[in-house]
Amino acid sequence: MAAAQKVAVFDFELIDSSLEGSMMGDDAAQDARLKRMAPMLREDIGALPGYEIVDIQPVEKQAGDANLQSCGNCALRFAGQIGADVAVVGTVQKVSNLILNINAYAFDIKSGKTIARGSADIRSNTDESWDRGLQYLFKTRLKAQLEKAR
C-alpha cells in the first residue's frame, strides 16, 4: 500500500469585493467563520483514505503574511518546507452580505498541477451558510477529485 499523501491545508483568505469591510470595518463574526474554514476542511480531507494532514504551524505566519491567492504559488513552497505532498488553499469572496463564493484548490507540490478544485456559491453571511457551503464544496467537488488523485 502506498504511503499516505501529506496535505497542508492553509487558512482561507477573504476577498471582499463588496467594499463593506472598508466602509464598516472588521466583522468579528465573519472573521470567526473564515478561521473555521481550514480546520473543517482539514478534518474532511484527513478522514479520506490515503491522506494525512500536516501541521502548518511552522509556516503559518509566513503563509498568513503572503496573500496566498496572489503570491505566485508560494503555498507550494511553504507546504514543501513542512514535508507536505499537497497544498490546499482557499478563499471566500464576498460580493455582498447576501452573495458569497467559497473556493478551494489542492496542488501537487512536485508538479505544481491542480489535483482538485471547486467553488460553491452561498447566500447569506451566516455561520450556517458558510458551514453548509464548505460541506457542499467538499462532498460534491473536492472529495471525488482527491480520491481519484490517490
Protein Blocks (a to p, Z undefined) as FASTA:
>chain_A
ZZdddddddddddddfkommmmnopafklmmmmmmmmmmmmmmmmmpghiacddfklmmm
mmmmnommlnoomlmmmmmmnopabdcddddddfblmbccdddddddfklopafbdcddd
dedjdfklmmmmmmmmmmmmmmmmmmmmZZ
